[in-house]
Amino acid sequence: MALIATNAAIKTFSTCSTALFIKMFATLTIQGGKAFNAGVRPPEDNKFNPEGMPKQNYGLAATEDNMTPELMKAREEDYRWKRIVQNDLENIPIGLAVFLGSVLVGGHETTNVVLMSAFTAARISHTFAYANQMQPHRAILWTTGQLCVLASGLNGFISFLI
């Protein structure tokens, strides 16, 4: 027997979690490409290396002699995208868990819908801001996402108590 979701918060959770999965997939794909450009993939990935790409060696064999400005820029971009991925891993899973908890205990439906939607928009925008070196936008978007999670957690907790 299938559970048919008629609650807007459940539908919003499904939509937002799928949107965030797609965002993460795109982010991971971009980060993987940046790693190839920087030569920081495992050595066995050299068989996939297009011509003109640096040799893949985890980035361990670069010396000042072969560290060109292009390679240095590629390494900086790789590190930036690794930090974007890490930031997502630090924030999205726990955020989704808190939202789901609030929905399951019967938190105020409209509040959860608004908070989940705002969190999703903030996380997608945060990636764009991080990738494009936009401060204070990045910090504001991160804070917005965190406040959405906190508010949803409180929404669920209050609903649980009453």
C-alpha positions as CSV (number, residue, x, y, z in Angstrom):
1,M,0.0,0.0,0.0
2,A,1.4,3.3,-1.0
3,L,1.3,6.4,1.2
4,I,-0.3,9.1,-0.8
5,A,0.9,12.5,0.2
6,T,-1.8,15.1,0.4
7,N,0.1,17.3,2.8
8,A,1.8,20.3,1.1
9,A,4.8,20.0,3.4
10,I,5.4,16.4,2.4
11,K,5.2,17.3,-1.3
12,T,7.5,20.3,-0.7
13,F,10.0,18.1,1.1
14,S,10.0,15.7,-1.8
15,T,10.4,18.5,-4.3
16,C,13.1,20.3,-2.3
17,S,15.1,17.2,-1.6
18,T,15.1,16.2,-5.3
19,A,16.1,19.8,-6.3
20,L,19.0,19.6,-3.8
21,F,20.0,16.1,-5.1
22,I,20.2,17.6,-8.7
23,K,22.2,20.6,-7.4
24,M,24.6,18.2,-5.6
25,F,25.0,16.0,-8.7
26,A,25.8,19.1,-10.8
27,T,28.2,20.4,-8.1
28,L,30.0,17.0,-7.9
29,T,30.2,16.8,-11.7
30,I,31.8,20.3,-11.9
31,Q,34.2,19.5,-9.0
32,G,35.3,16.3,-10.7
33,G,36.1,18.3,-13.9
34,K,38.1,20.8,-11.8
35,A,40.0,18.0,-10.3
36,F,41.1,16.7,-13.7
37,N,42.2,20.2,-14.7
38,A,44.3,20.4,-11.5
39,G,45.9,17.0,-11.9
40,V,44.6,15.9,-8.5
41,R,42.7,12.8,-9.6
42,P,44.1,9.3,-8.8
43,P,46.9,8.1,-11.2
44,E,44.6,5.4,-12.7
45,D,42.4,8.2,-14.0
46,N,45.2,9.1,-16.5
47,K,43.5,6.7,-19.0
48,F,40.6,9.2,-19.1
49,N,42.8,12.2,-19.4
50,P,42.2,14.3,-22.5
51,E,45.3,15.5,-24.4
52,G,46.8,18.5,-22.8
53,M,45.6,17.9,-19.3
54,P,48.1,17.6,-16.5
55,K,49.1,14.1,-15.4
56,Q,46.8,12.8,-12.6
57,N,48.8,12.1,-9.5
58,Y,46.7,13.4,-6.6
59,G,48.6,16.7,-7.2
60,L,51.6,15.4,-5.3
61,A,54.2,15.6,-8.0
62,A,54.0,19.3,-8.8
63,T,57.1,21.3,-8.1
64,E,57.8,24.9,-8.5
65,D,59.5,24.1,-11.8
66,N,56.3,22.7,-13.4
67,M,53.7,24.8,-11.5
68,T,52.5,27.0,-14.3
69,P,50.1,29.9,-13.6
70,E,47.4,27.9,-15.4
71,L,48.0,24.9,-13.1
72,M,48.0,27.1,-10.0
73,K,44.7,28.6,-11.1
74,A,43.3,25.1,-11.8
75,R,44.4,24.0,-8.3
76,E,42.7,27.0,-6.8
77,E,39.5,26.3,-8.6
78,D,39.6,22.6,-7.6
79,Y,40.0,23.6,-4.0
80,R,37.2,26.1,-4.2
81,W,34.8,23.4,-5.6
82,K,36.0,20.9,-3.0
83,R,35.0,23.4,-0.3
84,I,31.6,23.9,-2.0
85,V,31.0,20.2,-1.9
86,Q,32.2,20.0,1.8
87,N,29.9,22.8,2.7
88,D,27.0,21.1,1.1
89,L,27.8,17.8,3.0
90,E,28.0,19.7,6.2
91,N,24.6,21.4,5.8
92,I,22.2,19.7,3.4
93,P,21.8,16.3,5.0
94,I,21.2,17.6,8.6
95,G,18.9,20.3,7.2
96,L,16.8,17.7,5.4
97,A,16.7,15.6,8.5
98,V,15.4,18.5,10.6
99,F,12.8,19.4,8.0
100,L,11.6,15.8,7.8
101,G,11.4,15.6,11.5
102,S,9.3,18.8,11.7
103,V,7.0,17.5,8.9
104,L,6.6,14.1,10.6
105,V,5.6,15.5,14.0
106,G,3.1,17.8,12.4
107,G,4.9,21.1,12.4
108,H,2.8,24.0,11.0
109,E,2.4,23.1,7.4
110,T,2.7,26.5,5.7
111,T,5.7,27.4,7.9
112,N,7.5,24.2,6.9
113,V,6.7,24.8,3.2
114,V,8.1,28.3,3.3
115,L,11.2,27.3,5.3
116,M,12.0,24.3,3.1
117,S,11.6,26.4,-0.1
118,A,13.8,29.2,1.3
119,F,16.5,26.7,2.4
120,T,16.6,25.1,-1.0
121,A,16.8,28.5,-2.7
122,A,19.5,29.6,-0.3
123,R,21.6,26.5,-0.8
124,I,21.4,26.7,-4.6
125,S,22.3,30.4,-4.4
126,H,25.1,29.8,-1.9
127,T,26.8,27.5,-4.4
128,F,26.6,30.2,-7.1
129,A,27.9,32.8,-4.7
130,Y,30.7,30.5,-3.5
131,A,31.8,29.6,-7.1
132,N,31.8,33.3,-8.1
133,Q,33.6,34.5,-5.0
134,M,30.7,36.7,-3.9
135,Q,31.0,38.0,-0.3
136,P,29.0,38.9,1.7
137,H,26.4,37.1,-0.4
138,R,27.8,33.7,0.4
139,A,27.7,34.3,4.1
140,I,24.2,35.8,4.0
141,L,22.9,32.8,2.0
142,W,24.6,30.3,4.4
143,T,23.1,32.1,7.4
144,T,19.7,32.2,5.7
145,G,19.8,28.4,5.2
146,Q,20.9,27.8,8.8
147,L,18.1,30.0,10.2
148,C,15.5,28.1,8.1
149,V,16.7,24.8,9.6
150,L,16.6,26.2,13.1
151,A,13.1,27.7,12.6
152,S,11.8,24.4,11.2
153,G,13.3,22.5,14.1
154,L,11.6,24.8,16.5
155,N,8.4,24.6,14.5
156,G,8.5,20.8,14.9
157,F,9.5,20.9,18.5
158,I,6.7,23.3,19.4
159,S,4.1,21.2,17.5
160,F,5.4,18.1,19.3
161,L,4.8,19.8,22.7
162,I,1.3,21.1,22.1
